[in-house]
Amino acid sequence: MIVIWLSASLAHAGCDVATLQSSVEKAENTFVQMDEDGFAKAVVLTRNTLDCLTEPLTPVSAAGFHRVNALEAFLRGDHAKTIVHFQAVRGSQPGYELPDEIAPEGHPLRVDFDKSSQFSDAGRFPLDPPETGWLLIDGSRATEAPGGRPFIFQWVQGAGQIGKSGWVDVGAALPSYPVKVEAPPPVVEEPKKGGGKALTWVGLTTTAVGAGLYGVAFVTRGQYDDAVQAGDEARIRSSHTTTNVLAGSGVALLGGGATLTLIGVF
C-alpha cells in the first residue's frame, strides 16, 4: 500500500499548484538573468503543469501563468500579445504591480504593462453549466468568461477533483466538458374552446323548434281572442291553456338553443 501511495504521489508531484507557482518563479528569474535557455525550459514546464493540474487554481497562480505568457511574447517582440497577456494578469489579480527587478521604470516591458491598464475587462460571454461540479475562470468560480483576453478554464468535479484544465486564447474554443441538459418545460394543453360542431347543430335545431312553437302560440292567441268575443267559455279555457304552454315552451327552447349554439361556436 505504501508503494502504491508513493507512486501516485510522484505521478502527481508535477501537476499541482505549488509546482506551477515554482515554474512561474523560475521563468521570471531566468528572464531577469537573461537566461534564454533556462527561460524556455521554465515556460515548457509551466504549460505542462497547467495541462495536467489535479488541483483548482488560485487567482494568484493564474495571474502568474499569464505573466509567463506576457514575458515570452515580449521576448518574441510581439508587443500586442504582451499587452493582451498583461490584461489577463490584471483581470486575474487586480492590483498587481510589475516588480522593478523585472522591468524598471522606462523599460519597454513596463510600457506594455502600463498600456494594458487602458483596456476594459468587462466584455464577457456566458458559460454552459456543467453536468456536475462547477467552473473556474482564472481560479475564481464563474458562470461567464472574458471575451477580449486569454483565460484559464477549469472544470471542477465533485470534492474538488479537476475534470479539465486548459488555457484559452482570444477567440479559441473552450475545452469540452459535459454540459447539464435542462429538462424541457412541461407542455400545458389549453382547454378546448366550445363544444364542437355537434352542440352547434343541436343549438340551432332547438332554436328553430322554439321559434316554431312561439309562432304557433301567436295563432292560438288569435283563437283565444275570437273565443272571448264570441263568449264561448269552453274555447276560451282551451285556447288560453294552449297559448300559454306554446309560448312558454317556445321561449324556453329559444333560450336553450341560443346557449347551446354559443357554447358550440366558442
C-alpha positions as CSV (number, residue, x, y, z in Angstrom):
1,M,0.0,0.0,0.0
2,I,2.9,2.4,0.8
3,V,4.5,1.7,-2.6
4,I,1.2,2.4,-4.4
5,W,0.7,5.7,-2.4
6,L,4.2,6.8,-3.2
7,S,3.9,6.0,-6.9
8,A,0.6,8.0,-7.1
9,S,2.2,10.9,-5.2
10,L,5.2,11.0,-7.6
11,A,2.9,10.8,-10.6
12,H,1.1,14.0,-9.5
13,A,4.1,15.8,-7.9
14,G,4.5,17.9,-11.1
15,C,0.7,18.6,-11.5
16,D,-0.1,20.7,-8.5
17,V,-0.4,24.4,-7.9
18,A,2.8,24.5,-5.9
19,T,4.8,23.2,-8.9
20,L,3.1,25.7,-11.2
21,Q,4.0,28.6,-8.9
22,S,7.6,27.3,-8.7
23,S,7.9,27.2,-12.5
24,V,6.5,30.7,-12.8
25,E,9.1,32.0,-10.4
26,K,11.8,30.1,-12.3
27,A,10.6,31.8,-15.6
28,E,10.7,35.2,-14.0
29,N,14.1,34.7,-12.5
30,T,15.6,33.4,-15.8
31,F,14.0,36.4,-17.6
32,V,15.8,38.8,-15.3
33,Q,19.0,36.9,-15.7
34,M,18.6,37.0,-19.4
35,D,19.0,33.2,-19.5
36,E,17.1,32.4,-22.6
37,D,17.6,28.7,-22.5
38,G,16.5,28.5,-18.8
39,F,13.5,30.7,-19.5
40,A,12.4,28.5,-22.4
41,K,12.6,25.4,-20.2
42,A,10.6,27.1,-17.5
43,V,7.9,28.1,-20.0
44,V,7.5,24.5,-21.1
45,L,7.4,23.3,-17.5
46,T,4.7,25.9,-16.7
47,R,2.5,24.9,-19.6
48,N,2.9,21.2,-19.0
49,T,2.0,21.6,-15.3
50,L,-1.2,23.6,-16.3
51,D,-2.3,20.8,-18.7
52,C,-2.1,18.1,-16.0
53,L,-3.2,20.1,-13.0
54,T,-5.0,18.0,-10.3
55,E,-5.9,21.0,-8.1
56,P,-8.0,24.1,-8.6
57,L,-6.0,27.2,-9.4
58,T,-6.0,30.3,-7.3
59,P,-6.3,33.7,-8.9
60,V,-2.7,34.5,-7.9
61,S,-1.3,31.3,-9.6
62,A,-3.5,32.0,-12.7
63,A,-2.0,35.5,-12.9
64,G,1.5,34.0,-12.7
65,F,0.8,31.8,-15.7
66,H,-0.4,34.8,-17.7
67,R,2.8,36.7,-16.7
68,V,4.9,33.9,-18.2
69,N,3.0,34.2,-21.4
70,A,3.5,38.0,-21.4
71,L,7.3,37.6,-20.9
72,E,7.5,35.1,-23.7
73,A,5.6,37.3,-26.1
74,F,7.8,40.3,-25.2
75,L,11.0,38.3,-25.9
76,R,9.5,37.5,-29.4
77,G,8.9,41.2,-30.0
78,D,5.1,40.8,-30.0
79,H,4.1,43.9,-28.0
80,A,0.4,43.5,-28.9
81,K,0.3,40.0,-27.4
82,T,2.3,41.1,-24.4
83,I,-0.3,43.8,-23.7
84,V,-3.1,41.2,-24.1
85,H,-1.4,38.8,-21.6
86,F,-0.9,41.6,-19.1
87,Q,-4.6,42.3,-19.5
88,A,-5.2,38.7,-18.3
89,V,-2.8,39.3,-15.4
90,R,-4.8,42.4,-14.3
91,G,-8.1,40.6,-14.8
92,S,-7.0,37.6,-12.7
93,Q,-5.2,39.6,-10.0
94,P,-6.4,43.2,-9.8
95,G,-3.9,45.5,-8.2
96,Y,-0.9,43.5,-9.3
97,E,2.2,45.7,-9.8
98,L,5.1,44.6,-12.0
99,P,8.3,44.5,-9.9
100,D,11.1,46.8,-10.7
101,E,13.6,44.0,-10.9
102,I,11.7,42.5,-13.8
103,A,11.0,45.8,-15.6
104,P,12.4,49.1,-14.1
105,E,10.9,52.5,-15.0
106,G,11.2,53.2,-18.7
107,H,11.7,49.6,-19.7
108,P,9.7,48.6,-22.8
109,L,8.1,45.7,-20.9
110,R,6.8,48.2,-18.3
111,V,5.5,50.4,-21.1
112,D,3.5,47.4,-22.4
113,F,2.3,46.6,-18.8
114,D,1.1,50.2,-18.3
115,K,-0.8,50.1,-21.7
116,S,-2.7,47.0,-20.6
117,S,-4.4,49.1,-17.9
118,Q,-6.2,51.1,-20.7
119,F,-8.4,48.2,-21.7
120,S,-11.6,47.1,-20.0
121,D,-12.1,43.5,-18.7
122,A,-15.9,43.9,-18.8
123,G,-16.7,42.0,-22.0
124,R,-18.0,38.6,-21.0
125,F,-19.9,35.6,-22.5
126,P,-22.0,33.0,-20.7
127,L,-20.7,29.5,-20.0
128,D,-23.0,26.5,-20.1
129,P,-23.4,25.0,-16.6
130,P,-21.6,21.6,-16.2
131,E,-23.4,18.4,-15.7
132,T,-21.7,18.1,-12.3
133,G,-19.5,20.4,-10.2
134,W,-18.7,24.0,-11.2
135,L,-16.4,26.0,-13.5
136,L,-13.4,28.2,-12.6
137,I,-12.1,31.0,-14.7
138,D,-8.6,32.2,-13.7
139,G,-9.0,30.5,-10.3
140,S,-12.4,32.1,-9.5
141,R,-15.8,30.3,-9.7
142,A,-17.7,31.7,-12.6
143,T,-20.6,31.3,-15.0
144,E,-19.1,33.5,-17.7
145,A,-15.7,34.1,-19.2
146,P,-13.9,37.2,-20.6
147,G,-14.2,37.6,-24.4
148,G,-11.4,40.1,-25.0
149,R,-8.4,38.4,-23.3
150,P,-7.0,34.9,-22.6
151,F,-8.0,33.0,-19.6
152,I,-7.5,29.7,-17.8
153,F,-10.5,27.3,-17.8
154,Q,-11.1,24.6,-15.2
155,W,-14.0,22.2,-14.7
156,V,-14.1,21.1,-11.1
157,Q,-15.9,17.9,-10.4
158,G,-17.3,16.9,-7.0
159,A,-14.9,17.1,-4.0
160,G,-12.5,19.4,-5.8
161,Q,-11.4,16.9,-8.4
162,I,-10.3,18.5,-11.7
163,G,-12.0,17.2,-14.7
164,K,-10.4,19.5,-17.2
165,S,-7.8,22.3,-17.2
166,G,-6.8,24.5,-20.2
167,W,-5.6,27.8,-21.3
168,V,-8.0,29.6,-23.8
169,D,-6.6,32.2,-26.1
170,V,-8.8,35.0,-27.5
171,G,-11.4,33.5,-29.9
172,A,-10.3,29.9,-29.3
173,A,-12.8,27.1,-28.4
174,L,-13.4,26.1,-24.8
175,P,-12.2,22.7,-23.6
176,S,-15.0,20.2,-23.9
177,Y,-16.9,19.2,-20.8
178,P,-20.2,17.5,-20.0
179,V,-22.9,20.2,-20.1
180,K,-26.1,20.0,-17.9
181,V,-29.1,19.2,-20.1
182,E,-32.1,21.2,-18.9
183,A,-35.4,19.3,-18.9
184,P,-37.9,20.7,-21.4
185,P,-40.8,22.6,-19.7
186,P,-44.0,20.6,-19.4
187,V,-46.4,21.0,-22.2
188,V,-49.6,22.6,-20.9
189,E,-52.6,21.9,-23.2
190,E,-55.0,24.7,-23.5
191,P,-58.6,23.8,-22.7
192,K,-60.6,23.2,-25.9
193,K,-62.9,26.0,-26.7
194,G,-66.6,25.3,-27.2
195,G,-68.4,22.0,-27.6
196,G,-67.8,21.5,-31.3
197,K,-70.0,21.1,-34.3
198,A,-72.4,18.7,-32.6
199,L,-73.5,21.3,-29.9
200,T,-73.8,24.0,-32.6
201,W,-76.2,21.9,-34.7
202,V,-78.2,20.9,-31.6
203,G,-78.4,24.5,-30.6
204,L,-79.5,25.7,-34.0
205,T,-82.2,23.0,-34.2
206,T,-83.5,23.7,-30.7
207,T,-83.7,27.4,-31.6
208,A,-85.7,26.7,-34.7
209,V,-88.1,24.5,-32.9
210,G,-88.6,27.1,-30.2
211,A,-89.2,29.8,-32.8
212,G,-91.8,27.5,-34.4
213,L,-93.7,26.9,-31.1
214,Y,-93.6,30.6,-30.4
215,G,-95.1,31.3,-33.8
216,V,-97.9,28.7,-33.2
217,A,-98.6,30.5,-29.9
218,F,-99.5,33.6,-31.8
219,V,-102.0,31.6,-33.8
220,T,-103.7,30.1,-30.8
221,R,-103.7,33.6,-29.2
222,G,-105.8,34.8,-32.1
223,Q,-108.2,31.9,-31.5
224,Y,-108.4,32.8,-27.8
225,D,-109.4,36.4,-28.7
226,D,-112.1,35.1,-31.1
227,A,-113.5,32.9,-28.3
228,V,-113.6,35.8,-25.9
229,Q,-115.5,37.9,-28.4
230,A,-118.0,35.1,-29.0
231,G,-118.4,34.4,-25.3
232,D,-117.5,30.7,-25.8
233,E,-116.4,29.6,-22.3
234,A,-115.0,26.2,-23.4
235,R,-113.0,27.6,-26.2
236,I,-111.7,30.4,-24.0
237,R,-110.3,27.9,-21.5
238,S,-108.9,25.6,-24.1
239,S,-107.2,28.2,-26.3
240,H,-105.8,30.1,-23.2
241,T,-104.1,27.0,-21.9
242,T,-102.7,26.1,-25.3
243,T,-101.4,29.6,-25.9
244,N,-99.6,29.7,-22.5
245,V,-98.0,26.2,-23.0
246,L,-96.8,27.0,-26.5
247,A,-95.4,30.5,-25.6
248,G,-93.6,29.2,-22.5
249,S,-92.1,26.2,-24.4
250,G,-91.1,28.4,-27.3
251,V,-89.3,30.9,-25.1
252,A,-87.6,28.1,-23.2
253,L,-86.4,26.4,-26.4
254,L,-85.2,29.7,-27.9
255,G,-83.1,30.5,-24.8
256,G,-81.7,27.0,-24.6
257,G,-80.9,26.8,-28.3
258,A,-79.1,30.1,-28.2
259,T,-77.0,29.0,-25.3
260,L,-76.0,25.7,-26.9
261,T,-75.2,27.5,-30.2
262,L,-72.8,29.9,-28.3
263,I,-71.1,27.0,-26.5
264,G,-70.6,25.1,-29.7
265,V,-69.2,28.0,-31.6
266,F,-66.9,29.4,-28.8
